[in-house]
């Protein structure tokens, strides 16, 4: 839960340090919030009495022995008046997470529609000290995607996600991103960001994401959305989301990988394994997604479009031979249309999910880009 900004609601917050037994209660004034950040404590933990939910906001001045003294963690939110149509605005909540030394260069990491600001969780193999995304050497920024519809029922666009990111950068006082690392939907938003403000971006690494969606990918997502709508109309929203997620999973990875993972001597064994897999994956998503969010972000993928000529910053594209959602041929077309672009093509058994599984390749690629763009 993020720190509420509405001071009209009376709340109290507790401060607890390492080993603290009796938390101290302070009012939720702006001055008190600023005072919290200056205290010599390890974790500032905010409890909203009316919500009864904790939120770790800042990792401050007393770090553990394994963390550099200057490393800081901030996870919070801000209100922003988003222009969703010319002349029309709506206030939205933007949630972000940034970790690293205060004076270090910023690297943005953005994933697919099911990813969020907890990049340390969904990209754990690449995140951490000594890894490609190293919060002891860089400030790693990530955000939650906007996932609502606007008053006219239109969905949020990748360009609006990029505008939301710009608002977060301004809020944090970050003038320029040396490196934007985007995968899947994050790559699409990265291209939109580069088209809107190329002067604020050093380089974009776009993994398995193009300037527009492939028609076959659109067709598959249309079916997923229809499944969710049927579930909602039947009063079975959770089932609709679970079934749509199951169908989506069959598009992320190629048939060969399913054959290896779910091979069984008896057909009943295959059915049992697949049912367990789909149910478990569905439960994980239902805990974080409702139908509105799924429908909005899925449609946002299908309405994505960027003019490559407007992307006037260096771009590294990565394509995967087995990716059925973003074919390599589409990325070759994009590379030719971009003013400054290189294309890396890899072989992988994991299809669209290769960015999560090909740890060695992406560790080396990111390390090289960080050295060139961030450390320069």
C-alpha positions in Angstrom: 0.0 0.0 0.0 1.4 3.4 -1.0 1.6 6.5 1.2 -1.8 8.2 0.9 -1.6 11.8 -0.2 -5.1 12.9 0.8 -4.4 14.7 4.1 -8.1 15.3 4.7 -8.4 11.8 6.0 -7.1 11.5 9.6 -4.5 8.7 9.8 -1.6 7.7 12.1 1.6 5.9 11.1 4.0 3.8 13.0 7.8 3.9 12.7 9.7 0.7 13.4 13.5 0.2 13.2 15.5 -3.0 13.3 14.5 -4.8 16.5 12.1 -2.1 17.6 9.5 -3.4 20.1 7.3 -0.3 20.6 6.5 1.6 17.4 6.1 5.4 17.8 3.0 7.0 16.3 3.1 10.2 14.3 0.5 12.2 12.3 0.6 11.8 8.6 1.6 15.4 7.8 4.0 16.3 5.1 6.5 17.5 7.7 6.2 14.2 9.6 6.8 12.2 6.4 9.9 14.2 5.6 11.1 13.7 9.2 10.8 9.9 8.8 13.2 9.8 6.0 15.9 11.6 8.0 15.8 9.2 11.0 18.7 6.6 11.5 16.5 3.6 11.0 16.7 0.6 8.6 13.1 0.4 7.4 10.4 3.1 7.5 7.2 1.2 7.7 3.9 3.0 7.3 0.7 1.6 8.7 -2.6 3.2 7.8 -4.9 2.6 10.8 -8.1 2.7 8.6 -6.6 0.4 6.0 -4.6 -1.9 8.3 -2.1 -2.5 5.6 1.7 -1.9 5.7 3.9 -0.3 3.1 7.7 -0.3 3.0 8.5 3.1 1.6 12.2 3.8 2.0 15.3 1.8 2.8 17.3 4.5 4.6 20.5 5.3 6.5 21.2 2.0 8.3 21.8 -0.5 5.6 22.5 -4.2 6.1 26.2 -5.2 5.8 25.6 -6.6 2.3 24.2 -3.3 0.9 26.3 -0.3 -0.1 25.8 2.5 2.4 24.5 4.9 -0.2 21.9 2.5 -1.7 18.3 3.6 -1.2 15.0 2.1 -1.9 11.9 4.2 -2.5 8.5 2.7 -3.5 5.7 5.2 -3.6 3.1 7.0 -5.7 2.0 10.3 -7.0 -1.2 11.8 -8.4 -1.1 13.0 -12.0 -3.6 14.8 -14.2 -3.5 12.7 -17.3 -4.6 14.1 -20.6 -6.6 11.2 -22.0 -8.1 13.2 -24.9 -7.4 16.7 -26.1 -8.9 19.1 -23.6 -9.9 16.3 -21.2 -8.0 15.3 -18.1 -8.4 12.6 -15.4 -6.5 12.3 -12.2 -4.6 9.0 -12.0 -2.4 7.3 -9.4 1.1 6.5 -10.7 3.1 3.9 -8.7 6.8 3.5 -8.9 9.8 1.8 -7.4 13.4 3.1 -7.6 16.4 1.5 -5.9 20.1 2.5 -6.0 22.6 5.1 -4.9 21.1 8.6 -5.1 23.9 9.9 -7.4 23.9 6.9 -9.7 22.5 6.9 -13.3 19.0 5.7 -13.8 18.0 2.5 -15.7 14.3 1.9 -16.4 13.1 -1.7 -16.6 9.6 -2.5 -17.9 8.1 -5.9 -18.7 4.9 -7.4 -20.1 1.3 -6.5 -19.1 1.4 -8.8 -16.1 4.7 -7.2 -14.8 4.7 -4.4 -12.3 7.2 -2.2 -10.4 8.6 -5.2 -8.5 11.2 -5.8 -11.1 13.3 -7.4 -8.4 10.7 -10.2 -8.4 9.6 -10.7 -12.0 13.2 -10.3 -13.4 14.9 -11.7 -10.3 17.6 -13.6 -12.3 18.9 -10.3 -13.7 18.3 -8.1 -10.7 20.7 -7.7 -7.7 24.2 -7.0 -6.7 26.7 -8.2 -9.3 24.0 -8.8 -11.9 23.1 -6.9 -15.0 20.5 -4.7 -13.2 22.6 -3.9 -10.2 21.0 -1.5 -7.6 24.4 -1.0 -5.9 25.7 0.7 -9.0 22.6 2.0 -10.8 19.3 3.4 -9.8 16.7 0.9 -11.1 13.3 2.5 -11.8 10.2 0.6 -12.6 6.5 1.5 -12.6 3.0 -0.1 -12.5 1.1 0.1 -15.7 -2.0 2.2 -15.9 -4.8 -0.4 -16.3 -8.1 1.5 -16.4 -10.4 2.7 -19.1 -11.2 6.4 -19.7 -14.7 8.0 -19.3 -15.5 7.3 -22.9 -14.6 3.6 -22.5 -11.4 3.9 -24.5 -8.4 2.0 -23.3 -5.1 3.4 -22.1 -2.5 3.6 -24.9 1.2 2.9 -25.0 1.7 6.6 -25.6 -0.2 7.4 -22.5 1.9 4.9 -20.5 4.9 6.8 -21.8 3.4 10.1 -20.7 2.8 8.6 -17.3 6.4 7.6 -17.1 7.5 11.1 -18.0 5.4 12.4 -15.1 7.2 10.0 -12.8 10.6 11.1 -14.1 9.7 14.8 -13.5 8.4 13.9 -10.1 11.7 12.3 -9.2 13.8 15.1 -10.8 15.3 12.7 -13.5 16.0 14.7 -16.6 17.4 11.9 -18.8 17.4 8.1 -18.9 20.7 6.7 -20.1 19.0 3.3 -20.7 15.4 2.1 -21.1 15.1 -1.7 -20.9 11.7 -2.8 -22.2 10.4 -6.3 -22.9 7.2 -7.3 -24.6 4.6 -4.5 -23.7 7.5 -2.7 -22.0 9.3 -2.6 -25.4 6.2 -1.1 -27.0 6.0 1.6 -24.3 9.7 2.2 -24.8 9.3 2.8 -28.5 6.4 5.2 -27.7 8.6 7.0 -25.1 11.4 7.3 -27.6 9.1 8.8 -30.2 7.6 11.3 -27.8 10.9 12.5 -26.2 14.0 11.0 -27.8 16.1 13.8 -26.2 15.5 12.3 -22.8 16.7 8.9 -23.7 20.2 7.6 -24.3 19.4 4.2 -25.7 16.3 1.9 -25.9 16.7 -1.9 -25.5 13.5 -3.3 -27.0 13.1 -7.0 -26.5 10.3 -8.9 -28.3 8.3 -5.7 -29.0 7.6 -3.9 -32.3 6.1 -0.6 -33.6 2.7 -2.3 -34.1 1.1 -5.6 -33.2 1.2 -8.6 -35.5 -2.3 -9.6 -36.8 -2.0 -13.2 -35.5 -1.2 -11.9 -32.0 -4.2 -9.5 -32.2 -6.4 -12.4 -33.2 -5.3 -14.5 -30.2 -5.8 -11.6 -27.8 -9.3 -10.9 -29.2 -10.3 -14.4 -28.3 -8.9 -14.0 -24.8 -10.9 -10.8 -24.3 -14.1 -12.5 -25.5 -13.5 -15.3 -23.0 -13.2 -12.8 -20.1 -16.4 -10.9 -21.2 -18.3 -14.2 -21.3 -17.0 -15.0 -17.8 -18.1 -11.6 -16.5 -21.5 -11.9 -18.1 -22.0 -15.3 -16.5 -20.9 -14.1 -13.1 -17.6 -16.1 -13.4 -15.0 -13.3 -13.7 -12.2 -15.3 -12.0 -12.8 -18.3 -14.3 -12.9 -16.0 -17.4 -9.5 -14.5 -16.4 -8.0 -18.0 -15.7 -9.1 -19.4 -19.0 -7.9 -16.3 -20.9 -4.6 -16.6 -19.1 -4.3 -20.2 -20.1 -4.8 -19.4 -23.7 -2.2 -16.6 -23.5 0.3 -19.0 -22.0 0.0 -21.2 -25.1 1.2 -18.2 -27.2 4.1 -17.2 -25.1 6.1 -20.5 -25.6 6.3 -22.7 -28.6 4.7 -26.2 -29.0 8.1 -27.9 -28.7 8.5 -26.7 -25.1 5.0 -27.8 -24.2 5.9 -31.2 -25.6 9.0 -31.5 -23.5 7.4 -30.2 -20.3 4.1 -32.1 -20.3 5.2 -35.3 -22.0 3.5 -38.3 -20.4 2.9 -42.0 -21.4 -0.8 -41.7 -20.9 -3.1 -39.0 -22.3 -4.7 -38.7 -18.9 -1.3 -37.7 -17.5 -1.0 -34.9 -20.0 -4.4 -33.6 -19.2 -3.7 -33.7 -15.4 -0.4 -31.9 -15.8 -1.8 -29.2 -18.0 -4.8 -28.6 -15.8 -2.6 -28.1 -12.8 -0.3 -25.8 -14.6 -3.1 -23.6 -16.0 -5.0 -23.5 -12.7 -1.9 -22.4 -10.8 -1.0 -19.7 -13.3 -4.6 -18.5 -13.3 -4.6 -18.2 -9.5 -1.4 -16.2 -9.6 -2.9 -13.7 -12.0 -6.3 -13.4 -10.5 -4.7 -12.3 -7.3 -3.4 -9.2 -9.0 -5.7 -8.6 -12.0 -9.4 -8.0 -12.4 -11.3 -8.2 -15.7 -11.1 -4.4 -16.4 -7.3 -4.4 -16.0 -6.8 -7.4 -18.2 -9.1 -6.1 -20.9 -7.6 -2.7 -20.9 -4.0 -3.8 -21.2 -4.7 -6.5 -23.7 -6.5 -4.0 -25.9 -3.7 -1.5 -25.4 -1.3 -4.0 -27.0 -3.6 -4.3 -30.0 -4.0 -0.5 -30.5 -0.3 0.2 -30.2 1.3 2.1 -33.1 4.5 4.1 -33.3 6.0 5.9 -36.3 9.6 4.6 -36.4 10.8 7.8 -38.1 10.1 9.7 -34.8 12.3 7.4 -32.7 15.5 9.5 -33.0 17.7 7.8 -30.4 19.8 4.6 -30.7 17.7 1.4 -30.4 18.8 -2.2 -29.8 16.1 -4.6 -30.9 16.1 -8.3 -29.8 14.1 -10.9 -31.6 13.6 -14.6 -30.8 13.3 -17.2 -33.6 10.6 -19.1 -31.8 8.5 -16.1 -30.8 5.1 -16.4 -32.4 3.8 -13.1 -31.0 6.5 -10.8 -32.4 8.1 -12.6 -35.4 11.7 -11.8 -36.3 10.5 -10.6 -39.8 8.5 -7.9 -38.2 11.5 -6.7 -36.2 13.6 -6.7 -39.4 11.1 -4.4 -41.0 11.2 -2.1 -37.9 15.0 -2.1 -37.9 15.1 -0.8 -41.5 12.6 1.9 -40.6 14.4 3.2 -37.5 17.0 5.9 -38.0 19.5 4.3 -35.6 19.0 0.6 -34.8 20.6 -2.7 -34.5 18.9 -6.1 -34.3 20.1 -9.1 -32.3 18.3 -12.4 -33.1 18.6 -15.3 -30.8 17.6 -19.0 -30.8 15.6 -20.0 -27.7 13.2 -22.7 -26.7 11.2 -20.2 -24.7 9.6 -18.1 -27.4 8.2 -14.8 -26.2 9.3 -15.6 -22.7 12.9 -15.8 -23.7 13.7 -12.5 -21.9 12.8 -14.2 -18.6 14.7 -17.5 -19.3 17.8 -16.7 -21.4 19.7 -15.3 -18.4 23.2 -15.6 -19.8 22.4 -13.9 -23.1 20.5 -11.0 -21.5 23.0 -10.6 -18.7 25.9 -10.2 -21.2 23.8 -7.9 -23.4 22.7 -5.7 -20.6 26.1 -5.6 -19.1 27.5 -4.3 -22.3 24.8 -1.6 -22.8 25.1 -0.5 -19.2 28.9 -0.1 -19.6 28.4 1.9 -22.8 25.4 4.0 -21.9 25.3 4.2 -18.2 28.9 4.2 -17.1 30.0 6.6 -19.9 
